[in-house]
Amino acid sequence: MKIFVTGAAGFIGFHLCKKLLKSNIKFIGIDNFSSYYDPSLKEARVNELEKIAISNKSKVKIVNGDICNKDNLKKIFSEFKPSVVVNLAAQAGVRYSIENPDAYINSNLIGFSNILESCRINKVKHLVYASSSSVYGGNTKMPFSETNNADHPVSLYAATKRSNELMAHSYSHLYSIPATGLRFFTVYGPWGRPDMALFLFTKSILNGEEIKVFNHGKMIRDFTYIDDIIESILKVINKPPEEDKTYNKNNPNPSASWAPHRIFNIGNSKPTLLIDYINAIEDALNMKAEKTFLPMQPGDVAATSSDCSLLKNWINYKPNTPIKEGIHEFINWYKNFYKI
């Protein structure tokens, strides 16, 4: 098995590549090192992969390129000939999609369509792609289930991720490409994104700066630790979906299909109040935060909560890392990385 990982220098992509390296699974990565957040963190992740490769007496190749460029993909597919593609490349962030919608159209729609075409042309055996809990949008029925409708997004980011699911399904139907969409729920952990709450709060608290607490701390998130995400991805890779010849089109189930396409939630299934999350960060740092309480931001949702029973049934695994443990691991990494 040879795996092509897009977004390989990103948060989740890096951790996946790290695990593949340590497991001696052949892979190649691509990343455009965008300036959405400090590219030096992405470069540091790649440097870490190179250190692991040296210790394993192996090699790692992360191409500096963009999935929006078809020539980049053509070269990788023709030379490396991957049997599995894990598409993690995307323009992330709910709020930023209001400021810079073009970035989302380019990466999440045009880039993803290039991935689908590459999979079709090269007869890839399994496409695993990142979706998001954001697709549930205006839904208020908790926990979110893949069997519920997800067609009322409240941000462009969410709309592009839901579009990815529909695009993947169409290719799965037309060309029998096994494809699995993964709806990630608020991923956190070491080497995390600087625009995410845990990173922002930790940095501000250590610098003695106030933190912005939206929806007056009453936001609820299903925080999911990175190691649980990676374990889930690896297990999903090894179980591509098949056609369901018993699928009832008169009573359609949104999570499944007659085509070899499936969608799964990946969350901790233990939703946490934002203010409790902040308290856990304070406890781990042994410092108190100066808080500014603010209303909900445009594009945000008040709560997320995952029903991961379908995932558990599919791969016999679901995320389970406790919040305090995950936060402790992040803060240890943060202090070490920034020499605090």
N, C-alpha and C positions, 0 to 999 in steps of 0.2 A: 504494500500500500504506500502510495506517495501522495502527500497532501499539499495543496496550495492554500496558504493563509493570506487573506487580504487584511489590511489594517494591522500588519504584523508588529509595528512599533507602538500601537495603541495599547491601552490598559489591558483589555481582555486578550487581544492578539499576542502581546508580549508573553503573558502568562501561559497561553496555549503553546506558543513556540518553545517556551522554557520546558514545559512538560514533555513535549514531543522530543526535544533534545535529550532529556534525561531518560526517555524511554527508547532511544535509538530508532525513532520513526523518521523516515526521510520526509523532508518538507522544504518548501521554498516560500518566502514571504515577500510581500510588496507593501509599501507605505509611501504616501506622498509628503510626509513630514510637514503637514500644514501648520500654519501659524495660529490656528484657533486657540491653542495654548502653547506655552513655551516649547519650541522644538527640541531644546536641550534635554528635556526630560525624556523625549522619545529616543534621542541619540544615546542617552545614558542607559535606556532599556536595551538597545541594540548592543552596546558595549558589554552589558551584563550577559547577554546571550553569547557573545563572542568569548567571554571568560569561561562560561560553562562548556562551550564547544572545545576550547583548548584543554580543559581539565578532562574532558571525555575523549580527547584525541579524535575529535570529529570536526566538521565544518558547518558553518551556518551562513546562509545567503539570504539577505534582506535587500530586495531591489528598491532603489529610490525611484518610484514611479507612481503614476496615477491610473486607477482603473477606468477613468474617463478617456484615457488614451488607448485606443484599440491595438495599436502597434505594440505597446507594452505587454498586453495580454497575449497577443499572437505569438510573440517571442517566447514567453514563459511556457505557454501550452505546447508549443512545437518542440522546445528543447527539453523541458522537464517531464512533460506528459503525465500530469497528475491524474489519479483516479478519483480523488476526493477534493472538493473545494469547500473551504470554510470562509464564507464572506462576512468579515467583521468591519470592513472599510465602510465608513459612513461619516457624514457630517452630524455630529451629536449635539445635544442641547436643545431644550424646549424654548427657552427665552431667546436664544440667539437666532432662532428661526424667524422671529419677528423682525429682527434687525437686518438679517442678511439671507433672505429667502433663496437667492440664486445659488448659494453654496449647497443648499439642500436638494434643489432640483438637479444640479450637476452631479453631485456625488451619489445621492440616494436613489435617483431615478435613472439618469443617463448612465452613470457608472454601473448600477445594478443590471441594467438592460444589457450592457456589454458583457457582464459576467454570465448572464443567462445565455447569450448567443455563443459565448466561448464554450460553455458546458454542452450546448447543443451540437456545435461543430465537432467537438472533441470527444463526444460520447462519454461524458463524465459519469461515473457510477453512483455518486451521491453528492448532492449540493446541500450543505448545511449553512443557513444564513441567519444573521441577527435581525430579530424584530425587537419589539419593545412593549412593555406594559402600558406605554402611552397610547397604544391603539385603542384601549378601552374607553378613552375620552370621557364623554359625558355619562357613562354607566355609573350607577350608584349601588347596584346589587353586589354585595360582597359575600364571599371573596369572588374575584374575577375568575371566570371559567372560560376555557376555550370553546365551550359549547354555546356561549352567549354571543349575541350580535356585537360586532366591534366596528360599526360603520358610522360613528359620530365623533370623529376626532376633534379636539379643541386646540390643536396647534398644527402648523405645517409639518413639523418634525413627525408628529404622530401620523399625519396623512401620508407622508412618504413611506413610513414603515408599513402601514396597512397596504399601501400600493405595492410594496415589495412582495407581500404575501399573495396578493392577487396575481401579480406578474409571474411569480414562481409557480403558482397553481396552473396558470395557462400553459406554461412551458412543460410542466409535468404532464398535463393532459395531452398536449399536442405531440410531444416528442418522447414521452415515457421516461422523463428524467426523474429519478427518485430525489425528492427535495424535502427538507425538514426546516421549518421556521421556528425560531426560539425567541419567545417573548421574555426578555430579561427584566427583572424587577430590581431597580436601584442597586447596582453592583458597587461594592466598596472593598477596600483592602490595600495592602502595600503596593506601591507604584501606581496608585490611583490617579484619576484625572484631577488637575488643579481647580477645575470649575465645579467640582462636586462638593456637597455640603461638608463631608468629613474633612477633606483637605482644607477648605476655606476656613472652617471653624477652628481646626487645630492651629493653622498658621496665625489667625487673628488672636486667639487666646494666648499663644506663646509670645506674640508681639505686643500684648497689652492693648489690643485694638478691640473695638466693639464688634459684635457679630449681628448680622441682620437675620431676624427670625420671622419668616413669613407666615401669614395667616395666624399671627399671634401665638405661634407654637402649637397650633391645633392641627397641623398637617400630620397625616399618617402615611408612613411608607413601609413597604415590605423590603427591608434592607437585606441584601443577599451577598454573602462573602465570596470573594473571587475564587477561592479553591473549590468551593461547591459548584460554581459555574463551570470551571474547567473540567471537573470530574463528570459533570452532566454532559458536556459537549463531547468528551471522549467516548462515553458510552453511547451517545446518540450516533456518532460517526459510524460505529460498528453495527448499527441496526437501521439500515436504510428502509424506508417504507415501501410497501408493495401495493399493487392495485387491490382495492376492496370490491370484489365482485358482488358483495351482498349490500353495498351502499344503497340506501333508500332515497332516491331523488325526490320522491313525493313528500318526504319528511327530512330535509337535509340537515346534517350535523356539521356546523361550521368548522369543527376541529379536524374532520376527516374528509375523505373524498374517494370516489371511484378511481381517481388517478393516484399514482404513488407519491402523494403529498400529505404531510402531517404538520400540525402546529402544536407546540407545547409551551406552557408557562414554565419558567424557571425562577422560583422565588423561595424565600425561607418560610413562607406561610405563617409568619409570626409578626404581623404588622405592629409597628412601634410609633408612638407619638414623637413628633420632632423634638419636643421639649425633653422627653425622656432620653432620646438619643444624645442630645446636648449634655444632659446630666451625666451620661456614661462617659462622654469625652472629658468632661470636667474631672470626673473621678479618676480616669486613667492618667490625666495630666497632673492631678492634685492641684488644680488651679480653677478659679472661678471666672466665668465669662461675663463681660459687660454686654448686655443684650439690648438691642433696639427692636421692638416688636412692630411689625409692619403688616399691612393687609396682603391678601393673596395677589400674586403676580399674574399678568395675562398669560394664558396658555397652560398654566398649572392646573392640577386637579387636587382636590382636598385630601384624597385618600387612595391608596393602592393596597390590595391584598390578593395573594395568589392562591388559587386552588391548584395544587400540583399532583392531584391524584392520577391524571392521565400520564404524566411523566413517570411517576412511580410505577405504574402498571407496565409502562413501555420498557423501562431500563432497570427496574428494581432499585431505584435510587432517587433521593430528593435532597435538596440542600437542608442542612441542619446545624450549621455553626452558630452558637449563641452570639448575640450582639456584643456583649462585653469582651468576649474572646477575640472577635474580629477587630474591634476597635483597638484593643491592646496590641495586636499584631501590627496594625497600621501605624500606631504612634511609635512603636519601637523602630519600625522602618524609617519613619519620618525623621526622627531624632538622629538616627545613624546616617541617613542620606544627606541631611543638611548640617551634620556635625554639631548638634545642639547638646 
